[in-house]
Amino acid sequence: MAKYRVVVVGCGGMSNKWFDYLALRTDTEVVGLVDIFIDAAKSMAERRQLEVPVFSDLEEAIEVTKPNVICDVTIPDSHRQVAQTALAAGCHILGEKPMGASLEDARAILHAANQSSSRYTVMQNRRYNQQIRAVRDGIQRGMIGKVGAIHADFFIGAHFGGFRDAMANPLILDMAIHTFDQARFISGADPVSVFCHEFNMPGSWYQGNASAVCLFEMNDGSVFTYRGSWSSEGFNTSWESDWRVIGSLGTLRWDGTNPPVCQVVDETKPHAFIHEYKKIKLPMTWEGQEGHWGCLDEMFAAIDEDRPAETDSKDNIKSVAMVFGAIESAKTGKKVRIEY
Ligand SMILES: NC(=O)c1ccc[n+]([C@@H]2O[C@H](COP(=O)([O-])OP(=O)(O)OC[C@H]3O[C@@H](n4cnc5c(N)ncnc54)[C@H](O)[C@@H]3O)[C@@H](O)[C@H]2O)c1
């Protein structure tokens, strides 16, 4: 019998990446599929040539197939119910972002995980990238000195069609979780407060506000600013965002596509009105898999080693709290203290 018996819940678009990954693990067997629309589960089983039972109810799937891992690739509104069912049955759960559709949902999931001996881990695939690992390592090693400010720009004219066009807070809720989590990952700092102004550009095809500017205070005294839009046309940034991190000795830049680079004061040259700088490339030593696959590798490794994964719910709640703090600030027009 395989070490990991997996039930996948939610057989929509994103689950394809998960099935691709699971198919390659030699210690893992998919033992059942669940979707509230049973036809979605049936056609996924057919497409993937998986001869496993399909269900519309997770509780029944667990009873019949006896899994030890549940992969939750459902919509955010379903994450709480899926997590509580899986954890109550003693299964580990690997779930898509965002952890919950509200901070209340995310807290309830964390509470259920804390009560259980199983773990709930969240997909934050944008941490798994050789370049962002080099950024984080460079900062942690003090290449630019003590960090005072992190700035991230995210501008992509994204024409999804479908539910995102109609949802409230599409940018902050559906996308900014990645950038906020990346900022915490890069800096090692956690959020204290946020001021956010959300708006819609002229000509925006989104009903909800698809643009935002946020200012976070972090617990190491630094600030993190975020400027983003899903309805700006021209000069798109990468999906990883375009970063400028400023420290006491210099600045690190990463556009999310090309290798990151630092410019620090050249102490071998005399100081001047504008100092001379030297350019330092960051060593790219990380050899893990990128994106979803890297995060899934870490999720399974954490179960193997009986430790919390990097994106365990205990950590991820802090990124989730940044999202809902920003939304509350945008609604009230006030600076919001971030609690998690
Ligand atoms: N990490 C990323 O980069 C990334 C990118 C896109 C989407 N996502 C996330 O992936 C998740 C799924 O997104 P998607 O694009 O595949 O959505 P989707 O709508 O294509 O698929 C979701 C599926 O879940 C099913 N479902 C909903 N509630 C259910 C429940 N309670 N039980 C069983 N099945 C249920 C739906 O019927 C549907 O088939 C979301 O949380 C989304 O935010 C992550």
The ligand as an SDF file (V2000), in Angstrom:
LIG
                    3D

 44 48  0  0  0  0  0  0  0  0999 V2000
   -1.8670   29.0520   -6.3390 N   0  0  0  0  0  0  0  0  0  0  0  0
   -2.2310   29.6340   -7.4530 C   0  0  0  0  0  0  0  0  0  0  0  0
   -1.4350   30.2270   -8.1700 O   0  0  0  0  0  0  0  0  0  0  0  0
   -3.6770   29.5480   -7.8520 C   0  0  0  0  0  0  0  0  0  0  0  0
   -4.0850   29.9400   -9.1350 C   0  0  0  0  0  0  0  0  0  0  0  0
   -5.4460   29.8190   -9.4650 C   0  0  0  0  0  0  0  0  0  0  0  0
   -6.3520   29.3450   -8.5180 C   0  0  0  0  0  0  0  0  0  0  0  0
   -5.8980   29.0080   -7.2700 N   0  0  0  0  0  0  0  0  0  0  0  0
   -6.8260   28.5430   -6.2330 C   0  0  0  0  0  0  0  0  0  0  0  0
   -7.2210   27.2080   -6.5060 O   0  0  0  0  0  0  0  0  0  0  0  0
   -8.5400   26.9710   -5.9900 C   0  0  0  0  0  0  0  0  0  0  0  0
   -9.4010   26.3910   -7.1010 C   0  0  0  0  0  0  0  0  0  0  0  0
   -9.4000   27.2590   -8.2010 O   0  0  0  0  0  0  0  0  0  0  0  0
   -9.9000   26.7860   -9.6540 P   0  0  0  0  0  0  0  0  0  0  0  0
   -9.4820   27.8540  -10.5720 O   0  0  0  0  0  0  0  0  0  0  0  0
   -9.5200   25.3770   -9.9100 O   0  0  0  0  0  0  0  0  0  0  0  0
  -11.4950   26.8490   -9.4320 O   0  0  0  0  0  0  0  0  0  0  0  0
  -12.6040   26.0510  -10.2570 P   0  0  0  0  0  0  0  0  0  0  0  0
  -13.8720   26.7710  -10.0100 O   0  0  0  0  0  0  0  0  0  0  0  0
  -12.1510   25.7940  -11.6630 O   0  0  0  0  0  0  0  0  0  0  0  0
  -12.6470   24.5980   -9.5470 O   0  0  0  0  0  0  0  0  0  0  0  0
  -13.0970   24.4060   -8.2490 C   0  0  0  0  0  0  0  0  0  0  0  0
  -13.8130   23.0680   -8.2000 C   0  0  0  0  0  0  0  0  0  0  0  0
  -14.1530   22.8100   -6.8360 O   0  0  0  0  0  0  0  0  0  0  0  0
  -15.4690   22.2560   -6.7980 C   0  0  0  0  0  0  0  0  0  0  0  0
  -16.0050   22.4960   -5.4560 N   0  0  0  0  0  0  0  0  0  0  0  0
  -16.3970   23.6660   -4.8850 C   0  0  0  0  0  0  0  0  0  0  0  0
  -16.7980   23.4750   -3.6140 N   0  0  0  0  0  0  0  0  0  0  0  0
  -16.6550   22.1530   -3.3610 C   0  0  0  0  0  0  0  0  0  0  0  0
  -16.8810   21.3410   -2.2170 C   0  0  0  0  0  0  0  0  0  0  0  0
  -17.3500   21.8660   -1.0820 N   0  0  0  0  0  0  0  0  0  0  0  0
  -16.6270   20.0250   -2.3120 N   0  0  0  0  0  0  0  0  0  0  0  0
  -16.1700   19.4720   -3.4720 C   0  0  0  0  0  0  0  0  0  0  0  0
  -15.9250   20.2050   -4.5830 N   0  0  0  0  0  0  0  0  0  0  0  0
  -16.1560   21.5190   -4.5330 C   0  0  0  0  0  0  0  0  0  0  0  0
  -16.2040   22.9680   -7.9110 C   0  0  0  0  0  0  0  0  0  0  0  0
  -17.3430   22.2590   -8.3250 O   0  0  0  0  0  0  0  0  0  0  0  0
  -15.1080   23.0270   -8.9890 C   0  0  0  0  0  0  0  0  0  0  0  0
  -15.1290   21.8960   -9.8290 O   0  0  0  0  0  0  0  0  0  0  0  0
   -9.0050   28.3200   -5.4320 C   0  0  0  0  0  0  0  0  0  0  0  0
   -8.8190   28.3830   -4.0560 O   0  0  0  0  0  0  0  0  0  0  0  0
   -8.1020   29.3330   -6.1420 C   0  0  0  0  0  0  0  0  0  0  0  0
   -7.8930   30.5300   -5.3930 O   0  0  0  0  0  0  0  0  0  0  0  0
   -4.6020   29.0930   -6.9480 C   0  0  0  0  0  0  0  0  0  0  0  0
  1  2  1  0
  2  3  2  0
  2  4  1  0
  4  5  1  0
  4 44  2  0
  5  6  2  0
  6  7  1  0
  7  8  2  0
  8  9  1  0
  8 44  1  0
  9 10  1  0
  9 42  1  0
 10 11  1  0
 11 12  1  0
 11 40  1  0
 12 13  1  0
 13 14  1  0
 14 15  2  0
 14 16  1  0
 14 17  1  0
 17 18  1  0
 18 19  2  0
 18 20  1  0
 18 21  1  0
 21 22  1  0
 22 23  1  0
 23 24  1  0
 23 38  1  0
 24 25  1  0
 25 26  1  0
 25 36  1  0
 26 27  1  0
 26 35  1  0
 27 28  2  0
 28 29  1  0
 29 30  1  0
 29 35  2  0
 30 31  1  0
 30 32  2  0
 32 33  1  0
 33 34  2  0
 34 35  1  0
 36 37  1  0
 36 38  1  0
 38 39  1  0
 40 41  1  0
 40 42  1  0
 42 43  1  0
M  CHG  2   8   1  16  -1
M  END
$$$$
